Amino acid sequence: MFLQSIHNYRAVAIIAIVMSHSYVYGLEDTTGIISVIKTILTGCTALFVFISGYMFHHIFYKRFEYKKFMKGKFQRIIIPYLILSTFAIILVYIIKSGFYSSSPEYSRIVFFSPEDSSLSTAIKYYLTGRMLTAYWYIPFAILLFLASPLHFKFIKLSKNTQIFTIAAFSLISVFLHRSYENINPLQMFVYYTPFYLIGIYFSLYREEINKHCTQKGVIFLSAAILLAFYQYTQGHEGSYTKNFFEYGGIDIMFFQKMFLSTGLYFILEAFVFKTKLTDIISDTSFAIFFIHPWVLTTIKRLPFLEHPESTNVPYYLVTCLVVISLSVLISIALNRILTGKIKSRYIIGY
């Protein structure tokens, strides 16, 4: 069954993700309310993970076949990742950038080493997605796909056991934090598992959960905003990150993103709408994900553009609009040029 509310949710999620990757274009050094907004936008990958969990139950559970499930993910996500990553790695190698440069910041990224050969560096790029903004999500997502039999078993558990499981993984995530520089897919897998399980849980008990959506949405979104303000008062902006076995205290962002992802769900369930623009963005969301880092890096290198060094909200918003628009147009153009989804989805996931 098609759910317009979830379709809208996907559009909102990909817009937030693109906006969080565009701070350098006028929203890098900020204070006050703008910093709070940035903290709300940052880490909206959690929204994507929530949707993925929701759709796993809603779409795949009743006809779940592991081989068929993995084949679909391989075609639409893993193959585009391998193709686009290969292009990116070759480009990085040719221009001697990133970890192919003469002076990369190895001290910040412990997984890479100055002693790595060109081949070893390429393999590590594939394993981490470090070659392009946002591509870290795919190695992590592959682990989610591989773990789908466990998610299938989670659905079979009693309701109380499911709640306990979500709570236990949430407790781990609160102290684990996101991986430093998004470099560790396993750490990201553990960290984001509660969001995936919550998505499954919401789909599983949809009728019961969807009572009083407006009130729940207002409460949960208000909690997310208040936590973002709290983070700002504590001098913290954005995600909490660390290496796997370090201790870094409590991850407030985890709670904030949990309230945001569930609050947004309730609001979009309470106020279901349909627009052509939203549908297009949602339909091309996977392609936008794969393409927008290329658009961003191209804009960054345009010689005739002088990007603002201080806060410039109009410039930032226009950049976000341009990046999303170009990503959508490129997606649609490639889809038509490559004769429909059968071929284009192997390159851009659409």
Phi, psi and chi 1 to 4 in degrees:
 res  aa     phi    psi   chi1   chi2   chi3   chi4
   1 MET       -  126.8 -179.7  178.9   68.3      -
   2 PHE   -72.7  134.9  176.2   77.8      -      -
   3 LEU  -118.4  109.2  -62.8  174.6      -      -
   4 GLN   -62.2  -35.0 -175.6   65.2   47.4      -
   5 SER   -62.1  -42.8   57.9      -      -      -
   6 ILE   -71.3  -34.6  -62.5  -61.1      -      -
   7 HIS   -60.9  -43.1 -158.4   55.6      -      -
   8 ASN   -66.2  -38.4  -64.7  -20.6      -      -
   9 TYR   -59.3  -43.1 -165.2  123.9      -      -
  10 ARG   -61.6  -39.0 -175.0 -179.2  -72.0  111.9
  11 ALA   -65.4  -44.8      -      -      -      -
  12 VAL   -61.8  -41.5  172.7      -      -      -
  13 ALA   -63.1  -46.3      -      -      -      -
  14 ILE   -70.2  -33.2 -167.5   61.6      -      -
  15 ILE   -63.1  -44.7  -70.0  171.7      -      -
  16 ALA   -63.2  -38.6      -      -      -      -
  17 ILE   -64.9  -45.7  -72.6  170.7      -      -
  18 VAL   -61.9  -43.2  172.7      -      -      -
  19 MET   -62.3  -35.8  -67.8 -178.8   73.5      -
  20 SER   -72.1  -18.6   69.7      -      -      -
  21 HIS   -95.0    2.0  -67.3  152.3      -      -
  22 SER  -112.2   14.4  -54.6      -      -      -
  23 TYR   -58.8  -33.0  -65.5  151.3      -      -
  24 VAL   -62.2  -17.8   69.1      -      -      -
  25 TYR   -96.4   58.7  -54.8  101.7      -      -
  26 GLY   108.9    1.5      -      -      -      -
  27 LEU  -139.2   34.1 -143.7   67.7      -      -
  28 GLU   -84.6  -54.9 -168.0  159.1   37.7      -
  29 ASP  -102.5  104.7  -62.6  -42.5      -      -
  30 THR  -132.8  165.4   58.7      -      -      -
  31 THR  -140.9  171.7   58.5      -      -      -
  32 GLY    63.1 -141.5      -      -      -      -
  33 ILE   -61.7  -32.3 -171.8   64.6      -      -
  34 ILE   -65.2  -38.7  -57.5  -61.1      -      -
  35 SER   -65.1  -37.2  -69.1      -      -      -
  36 VAL   -64.7  -43.7  173.8      -      -      -
  37 ILE   -62.1  -40.5  -67.1  172.7      -      -
  38 LYS   -61.8  -39.8  -77.6  177.7   63.7  177.3
  39 THR   -65.8  -32.6  -61.7      -      -      -
  40 ILE   -70.9  -40.4  -66.8  172.1      -      -
  41 LEU   -73.2  -36.8  -72.9  173.2      -      -
  42 THR   -63.7  138.6  -58.4      -      -      -
  43 GLY    80.8   15.6      -      -      -      -
  44 CYS   -72.8    5.0  -83.8      -      -      -
  45 THR   -55.1  -30.5  -58.2      -      -      -
  46 ALA   -56.1  -33.9      -      -      -      -
  47 LEU   -65.1  -41.7  -53.7 -178.1      -      -
  48 PHE   -63.2  -41.7 -116.8   30.2      -      -
  49 VAL   -66.3  -41.8  179.5      -      -      -
  50 PHE   -57.4  -47.8  174.6   87.9      -      -
  51 ILE   -61.0  -42.4  -63.1  170.9      -      -
  52 SER   -60.2  -43.1  -63.2      -      -      -
  53 GLY   -64.1  -43.2      -      -      -      -
  54 TYR   -59.4  -46.7 -166.7   98.9      -      -
  55 MET   -73.0  -26.3  -62.8  -53.5  -71.0      -
  56 PHE   -59.5  -44.4  176.4   77.7      -      -
  57 HIS   -75.6  -44.7  171.9  -98.4      -      -
  58 HIS   -66.1  -37.3 -176.5   72.0      -      -
  59 ILE  -103.3  -47.1  -61.8  -64.4      -      -
  60 PHE   -96.2  -24.3  -61.0  104.3      -      -
  61 TYR   -59.0  -48.4  170.1   65.0      -      -
  62 LYS   -67.3  -24.4  -68.3 -177.9 -179.8  178.4
  63 ARG  -125.8   35.5   50.5 -175.7  175.4   85.4
  64 PHE   -69.6  122.4 -179.5   73.4      -      -
  65 GLU  -132.8  118.2  -65.0  178.9   22.7      -
  66 TYR   -56.0  -46.9 -173.5   59.2      -      -
  67 LYS   -64.1  -43.3  -71.0 -176.1  178.6  179.3
  68 LYS   -66.8  -40.2 -172.5  175.9 -179.3  179.9
  69 PHE   -61.0  -48.0  176.9   80.1      -      -
  70 MET   -67.9  -33.9  -71.4  -58.6  -60.1      -
  71 LYS   -62.5  -43.1 -178.8 -179.5  178.4 -179.2
  72 GLY   -63.5  -42.9      -      -      -      -
  73 LYS   -67.2  -36.3  -61.8  -57.8 -177.8 -176.4
  74 PHE   -63.3  -42.3 -175.6   78.5      -      -
  75 GLN   -70.7  -43.4  -69.0  175.5  -20.0      -
  76 ARG   -92.1  -21.7 -166.9  175.3 -179.5 -172.5
  77 ILE  -123.0  -49.4  -63.1  177.0      -      -
  78 ILE   -71.6  -44.9  -61.4  175.4      -      -
  79 ILE   -61.6  -48.3  -70.4  180.0      -      -
  80 PRO   -57.3  -38.0  -26.6   36.0      -      -
  81 TYR   -62.3  -45.8  171.8   72.0      -      -
  82 LEU   -64.9  -41.1  -67.3  174.2      -      -
  83 ILE   -66.6  -52.5  -68.1  174.0      -      -
  84 LEU   -68.8  -35.5  -66.5  172.5      -      -
  85 SER   -65.4  -38.3  -66.2      -      -      -
  86 THR   -61.6  -45.2  -61.3      -      -      -
  87 PHE   -58.9  -44.5  -77.9  125.8      -      -
  88 ALA   -64.8  -43.7      -      -      -      -
  89 ILE   -64.2  -42.6  -68.4  169.9      -      -
  90 ILE   -60.5  -43.6  -68.6  172.9      -      -
  91 LEU   -63.8  -45.6 -178.6   60.9      -      -
  92 VAL   -60.7  -38.8  169.8      -      -      -
  93 TYR   -66.7  -43.6  176.7   77.8      -      -
  94 ILE   -64.2  -43.2  -69.3  174.1      -      -
  95 ILE   -89.7    3.1   65.2  175.6      -      -
  96 LYS    55.0   52.6  -61.7  -57.5  178.1 -176.5
  97 SER  -110.4  178.1 -179.1      -      -      -
  98 GLY    56.2 -131.4      -      -      -      -
  99 PHE   -86.6    8.8  -68.9  101.0      -      -
 100 TYR  -101.7    0.2  -72.3  118.6      -      -
 101 SER   -80.8  169.5   66.7      -      -      -
 102 SER   -76.2  -21.4   57.6      -      -      -
 103 SER  -140.6   59.4   57.8      -      -      -
 104 PRO   -71.5  159.2   28.0  -34.5      -      -
 105 GLU   -87.9   72.1  -61.4 -178.9   38.9      -
 106 TYR   -63.6  -26.0  -71.2  106.2      -      -
 107 SER   -63.4  -24.9   59.9      -      -      -
 108 ARG   -88.1  -24.7  -62.5 -168.3  -54.3  112.5
 109 ILE  -119.2   94.6  -46.6  -66.0      -      -
 110 VAL   -69.0  -21.0  -64.8      -      -      -
 111 PHE   -71.9  -31.2 -173.4   60.5      -      -
 112 PHE   -92.6  153.2  -70.7   83.0      -      -
 113 SER  -140.6  147.4  168.7      -      -      -
 114 PRO   -61.6  -21.5  -21.2   32.2      -      -
 115 GLU   -83.3   -6.2  -73.8   73.6   38.3      -
 116 ASP   -64.1  138.6  -69.6  -22.3      -      -
 117 SER   -75.1  170.0   65.5      -      -      -
 118 SER   -60.8  -38.9  -64.1      -      -      -
 119 LEU   -67.5  -43.2  177.8   60.1      -      -
 120 SER   -62.2  -40.7  -64.4      -      -      -
 121 THR   -62.7  -42.8  -60.3      -      -      -
 122 ALA   -61.3  -44.3      -      -      -      -
 123 ILE   -62.2  -41.9  -68.0  172.4      -      -
 124 LYS   -66.6  -33.8  -70.1 -177.6  178.2 -177.1
 125 TYR   -61.7  -45.5  -91.3  135.0      -      -
 126 TYR   -61.3  -40.2  -77.8  118.4      -      -
 127 LEU   -71.9  -26.9  -68.3  175.1      -      -
 128 THR  -111.1  -20.2   62.0      -      -      -
 129 GLY    72.3   20.0      -      -      -      -
 130 ARG   -72.8  -10.2 -177.2   69.1 -170.1  170.8
 131 MET   -72.7  -22.2   77.6  -65.9  -68.8      -
 132 LEU  -143.2  150.5  -86.3  175.5      -      -
 133 THR   -53.7  133.9  -60.6      -      -      -
 134 ALA    80.6  -16.4      -      -      -      -
 135 TYR   -71.6  -10.4  -85.5   34.2      -      -
 136 TRP   -58.3  -24.8   65.8  -95.7      -      -
 137 TYR   -62.6  -32.1 -178.2   84.9      -      -
 138 ILE   -71.0  -49.1  -54.7  -58.1      -      -
 139 PRO   -56.2  -38.8  -27.2   36.7      -      -
 140 PHE   -65.0  -43.8  144.2   70.8      -      -
 141 ALA   -63.7  -35.1      -      -      -      -
 142 ILE   -60.1  -39.7  -68.8  171.8      -      -
 143 LEU   -64.0  -38.4  -64.8  179.7      -      -
 144 LEU   -60.4  -44.2  -89.3 -178.4      -      -
 145 PHE   -64.4  -43.9  -55.5  150.2      -      -
 146 LEU   -63.0  -29.2  -67.9  172.7      -      -
 147 ALA   -87.0    6.2      -      -      -      -
 148 SER   -57.0  -33.0   56.2      -      -      -
 149 PRO   -59.8  -33.6  -27.0   37.1      -      -
 150 LEU   -70.2  -37.0  -63.4  177.5      -      -
 151 HIS   -66.7  -35.3  -57.7  141.5      -      -
 152 PHE   -62.8  -41.8 -175.1   85.4      -      -
 153 LYS   -68.2  -33.7  -69.9 -177.1  177.9  179.9
 154 PHE   -58.1  -40.4  170.1   81.4      -      -
 155 ILE   -63.4  -30.2  -63.9  171.5      -      -
 156 LYS   -78.7  -14.1  -65.2  -74.5 -170.8  179.0
 157 LEU   -70.0  162.7  -62.5  174.3      -      -
 158 SER   -68.9  159.8   67.7      -      -      -
 159 LYS   -59.9  -43.8 -172.6  175.3 -177.4  179.1
 160 ASN   -63.4  -39.2  -72.9  -21.6      -      -
 161 THR   -67.8  -37.1  -54.9      -      -      -
 162 GLN   -62.3  -45.2  -70.3  169.7  -19.3      -
 163 ILE   -61.7  -43.6  -66.3  172.9      -      -
 164 PHE   -62.1  -41.6  175.4   80.1      -      -
 165 THR   -63.1  -44.5  -58.2      -      -      -
 166 ILE   -62.9  -43.5  -67.1  171.0      -      -
 167 ALA   -63.2  -41.2      -      -      -      -
 168 ALA   -65.2  -45.6      -      -      -      -
 169 PHE   -67.1  -34.1  -87.8  101.3      -      -
 170 SER   -64.2  -41.0  -63.8      -      -      -
 171 LEU   -61.2  -41.0 -178.2   62.8      -      -
 172 ILE   -63.6  -45.7  -67.2  171.2      -      -
 173 SER   -63.2  -37.7  -63.0      -      -      -
 174 VAL   -59.7  -33.5  163.7      -      -      -
 175 PHE   -99.8  -17.2  -69.7   99.7      -      -
 176 LEU   -77.6  -43.0  178.1   65.4      -      -
 177 HIS    68.3  168.4  -60.6 -165.9      -      -
 178 ARG   -70.5  157.6  -76.9  178.2   48.9  151.4
 179 SER   -66.9  139.2  168.1      -      -      -
 180 TYR   -60.2  125.9 -175.2   68.4      -      -
 181 GLU    59.1   22.0  -65.8  -71.9  -19.6      -
 182 ASN    55.6   32.9  -56.3  -40.1      -      -
 183 ILE   -89.8  -16.9 -153.5   72.9      -      -
 184 ASN  -115.3  100.7 -171.4  -24.3      -      -
 185 PRO   -59.5  -35.3  -22.6   33.2      -      -
 186 LEU   -65.1  -41.9  179.2   59.5      -      -
 187 GLN   -64.3  -41.0 -175.4  171.7  -13.6      -
 188 MET   -65.5  -36.9  -57.6  -58.9 -102.8      -
 189 PHE   -61.2  -47.3  168.1   70.6      -      -
 190 VAL   -66.0  -44.2  176.5      -      -      -
 191 TYR   -60.9  -43.9 -179.6   82.1      -      -
 192 TYR   -90.0   -4.2  -81.3  112.3      -      -
 193 THR   -56.0  -40.6  -73.3      -      -      -
 194 PRO   -59.6  -35.9  -25.1   34.7      -      -
 195 PHE   -65.7  -39.6  -67.3   94.2      -      -
 196 TYR   -66.4  -43.7 -164.1   82.4      -      -
 197 LEU   -67.9  -36.5  -62.8 -177.4      -      -
 198 ILE   -63.2  -40.3  -79.5  -74.5      -      -
 199 GLY   -60.1  -44.9      -      -      -      -
 200 ILE   -60.0  -45.8  -67.8  174.6      -      -
 201 TYR   -61.0  -42.9 -174.7   89.2      -      -
 202 PHE   -64.8  -37.5  -89.3   44.4      -      -
 203 SER   -71.0  -40.3  176.2      -      -      -
 204 LEU   -62.4  -39.2 -174.3   59.8      -      -
 205 TYR  -114.5   38.3  -57.6  104.4      -      -
 206 ARG   -52.4  -50.7  174.9  179.6  169.7   82.5
 207 GLU   -62.0  -42.3  -69.1 -172.7    8.3      -
 208 GLU   -70.0  -43.1  177.2 -176.5  -14.9      -
 209 ILE   -69.5  -30.8  -74.2  174.3      -      -
 210 ASN   -80.1   10.2  -82.4   15.9      -      -
 211 LYS   -78.7  136.1  -64.1  176.7 -179.8  177.1
 212 HIS    59.3   45.2  -49.5  -64.6      -      -
 213 CYS   -60.2  -41.6  -81.2      -      -      -
 214 THR   -60.3  -49.2  -56.3      -      -      -
 215 GLN   -62.3  -44.0  -64.6   91.2  -38.2      -
 216 LYS   -63.8  -41.4  -68.4  177.2 -178.3  176.6
 217 GLY   -61.8  -44.3      -      -      -      -
 218 VAL   -63.2  -43.8  170.7      -      -      -
 219 ILE   -64.5  -48.1  -67.8  171.0      -      -
 220 PHE   -68.6  -42.0  -80.1   56.2      -      -
 221 LEU   -67.5  -36.6  -70.7 -179.3      -      -
 222 SER   -62.9  -40.6  -63.4      -      -      -
 223 ALA   -62.8  -40.7      -      -      -      -
 224 ALA   -63.0  -43.4      -      -      -      -
 225 ILE   -65.7  -43.5  -66.2  170.3      -      -
 226 LEU   -62.3  -38.9  -72.2  173.6      -      -
 227 LEU   -67.4  -36.0  -77.4  174.7      -      -
 228 ALA   -64.2  -40.5      -      -      -      -
 229 PHE   -63.5  -41.0  -91.2  104.8      -      -
 230 TYR   -61.6  -43.4  173.1   75.3      -      -
 231 GLN   -58.4  -40.2  -72.6  176.9  -97.3      -
 232 TYR   -65.5  -41.8  177.0   70.2      -      -
 233 THR   -65.0  -24.0   62.6      -      -      -
 234 GLN   -89.2    4.1  -62.2  -58.7  -57.5      -
 235 GLY    76.4   21.5      -      -      -      -
 236 HIS  -115.2  132.4 -175.0   90.6      -      -
 237 GLU  -126.4  126.7 -178.4 -179.6  -81.6      -
 238 GLY    91.4 -161.1      -      -      -      -
 239 SER   -77.0  157.6  -60.7      -      -      -
 240 TYR   -94.5  124.4  -64.1   74.4      -      -
 241 THR  -132.2  150.9   61.3      -      -      -
 242 LYS  -167.2  171.7   66.1  177.6 -175.4   61.4
 243 ASN   -74.8  161.8  -67.8  -36.7      -      -
 244 PHE   -53.3  -51.4 -157.1  105.8      -      -
 245 PHE   -99.1    9.3  -67.0  108.3      -      -
 246 GLU   -80.7  160.0  -68.0  178.0   -7.0      -
 247 TYR  -106.2  129.8  174.4   75.4      -      -
 248 GLY  -133.4   20.4      -      -      -      -
 249 GLY    80.1 -160.3      -      -      -      -
 250 ILE   -90.2  134.9  -64.9  175.4      -      -
 251 ASP   -87.9   96.4 -174.6  -15.6      -      -
 252 ILE   -65.6  -31.7  -56.3  -61.5      -      -
 253 MET   -60.5  -32.5 -178.6   67.0   98.0      -
 254 PHE   -58.7  -47.7  175.5   86.2      -      -
 255 PHE   -65.1  -42.0  -65.3  108.7      -      -
 256 GLN   -61.4  -44.9 -170.9 -121.8  102.7      -
 257 LYS   -71.5  -29.5  -75.6  -64.2  169.5  -76.8
 258 MET   -67.9  -42.7 -170.7   61.8   76.8      -
 259 PHE   -65.9  -39.1  -76.5  128.4      -      -
 260 LEU   -66.6  -47.1 -178.2   65.3      -      -
 261 SER   -65.7  -40.3   57.8      -      -      -
 262 THR   -77.8  -37.1   52.0      -      -      -
 263 GLY   -64.1  -41.3      -      -      -      -
 264 LEU   -63.3  -38.6 -176.7   61.1      -      -
 265 TYR   -58.4  -48.7  167.6   83.2      -      -
 266 PHE   -63.1  -42.3  -73.4  125.7      -      -
 267 ILE   -64.3  -42.7  -71.1  -63.4      -      -
 268 LEU   -72.7  -22.7  -67.9  175.5      -      -
 269 GLU   -77.5  -34.0  -74.5  -71.1  -24.4      -
 270 ALA   -75.3  -34.5      -      -      -      -
 271 PHE  -123.7   78.3  -56.9   98.6      -      -
 272 VAL   -78.3  129.9  179.9      -      -      -
 273 PHE  -136.5  164.1   60.7   90.3      -      -
 274 LYS  -140.0  119.8  179.8  177.8  177.1   62.0
 275 THR  -132.6  152.4   68.0      -      -      -
 276 LYS   -63.5  -40.0 -172.7  173.2 -178.0  179.2
 277 LEU   -63.0  -46.5  178.5   59.2      -      -
 278 THR   -61.9  -41.6  -54.8      -      -      -
 279 ASP   -63.7  -39.6  -74.0  -15.1      -      -
 280 ILE   -65.2  -44.7  -69.5  173.2      -      -
 281 ILE   -63.4  -41.4  -67.0  174.5      -      -
 282 SER   -66.4  -44.7 -175.9      -      -      -
 283 ASP   -60.5  -34.7  -71.9  -22.7      -      -
 284 THR  -101.2   14.9   58.6      -      -      -
 285 SER   -59.1  -42.2   58.5      -      -      -
 286 PHE   -62.2  -43.5  -81.2  117.6      -      -
 287 ALA   -65.6  -40.7      -      -      -      -
 288 ILE   -58.4  -42.8  -66.4  171.9      -      -
 289 PHE   -57.9  -46.7  172.9   83.8      -      -
 290 PHE   -72.4  -32.8  -80.2  119.6      -      -
 291 ILE   -90.2  -34.6  -67.5  170.4      -      -
 292 HIS   -60.2  -31.6   84.1  -87.3      -      -
 293 PRO   -63.6  -33.2  -24.0   36.3      -      -
 294 TRP   -68.6  -39.5  -68.1   90.8      -      -
 295 VAL   -65.4  -43.7  177.1      -      -      -
 296 LEU   -61.9  -46.0  -77.2  169.9      -      -
 297 THR   -69.4  -28.7 -166.3      -      -      -
 298 THR   -69.2  -45.7  -60.0      -      -      -
 299 ILE   -59.8  -38.7  -67.6  175.4      -      -
 300 LYS   -61.2  -30.4 -176.8  178.2 -179.8  179.9
 301 ARG  -101.6    5.1  -71.8  165.4  172.5   77.6
 302 LEU   -69.1  121.0  -69.2  176.0      -      -
 303 PRO   -68.3  -22.4   25.8  -34.3      -      -
 304 PHE   -90.9    0.5   55.0   83.3      -      -
 305 LEU  -104.6  132.6  -78.7 -178.3      -      -
 306 GLU  -110.3  103.9  -66.2 -175.2    7.9      -
 307 HIS   -75.5  138.2  -54.8  -60.0      -      -
 308 PRO   -65.7  139.4   24.9  -34.8      -      -
 309 GLU   -87.5  -22.1  -64.2 -178.4    0.1      -
 310 SER  -108.6  177.2   57.6      -      -      -
 311 THR   -62.4  127.7  -58.7      -      -      -
 312 ASN  -144.4   88.3 -170.4  -35.9      -      -
 313 VAL   -61.1  -46.3  175.3      -      -      -
 314 PRO   -57.7  -43.2  -26.5   37.1      -      -
 315 TYR   -61.4  -42.6 -171.5   91.4      -      -
 316 TYR   -62.5  -47.0  165.1   74.1      -      -
 317 LEU   -65.3  -39.8  -67.1  176.2      -      -
 318 VAL   -64.6  -40.8  169.2      -      -      -
 319 THR   -61.5  -44.5  -59.1      -      -      -
 320 CYS   -59.9  -43.6  -68.6      -      -      -
 321 LEU   -62.6  -43.2  178.1   61.3      -      -
 322 VAL   -65.2  -44.1  168.9      -      -      -
 323 VAL   -63.5  -46.0  171.7      -      -      -
 324 ILE   -65.4  -44.2  -66.0  170.4      -      -
 325 SER   -62.2  -47.6  -60.3      -      -      -
 326 LEU   -63.9  -39.5  -74.1  176.2      -      -
 327 SER   -62.3  -42.5  -61.5      -      -      -
 328 VAL   -65.4  -46.7  170.1      -      -      -
 329 LEU   -63.1  -41.8  -69.5  173.3      -      -
 330 ILE   -63.7  -40.9  -67.4  170.1      -      -
 331 SER   -60.1  -49.2  -56.3      -      -      -
 332 ILE   -65.9  -41.2  -65.0  173.7      -      -
 333 ALA   -63.1  -46.7      -      -      -      -
 334 LEU   -64.9  -37.5  -75.0  176.2      -      -
 335 ASN   -59.6  -40.4 -179.7  -88.6      -      -
 336 ARG   -79.0  -40.0  -67.0  178.3  178.3  175.6
 337 ILE   -64.0  -38.2  -68.5  170.9      -      -
 338 LEU   -89.9   21.1  -62.4  174.9      -      -
 339 THR    59.6   54.5  -38.7      -      -      -
 340 GLY    91.1 -179.2      -      -      -      -
 341 LYS   -69.3  -25.4  -63.5 -178.2  179.9  179.5
 342 ILE   -56.2  -38.7  -62.1  -59.3      -      -
 343 LYS   -98.2  -43.9  -66.9 -177.8 -179.9  178.4
 344 SER   -66.6  -28.5   65.2      -      -      -
 345 ARG   -69.6  -17.6   68.6 -179.6  177.2 -174.0
 346 TYR   -76.6  -11.4  -68.2  129.0      -      -
 347 ILE  -111.2  -43.0  -60.1  176.2      -      -
 348 ILE  -123.9    4.0   57.2  171.5      -      -
 349 GLY    77.4   14.4      -      -      -      -
 350 TYR  -143.4      -  170.5   70.0      -      -
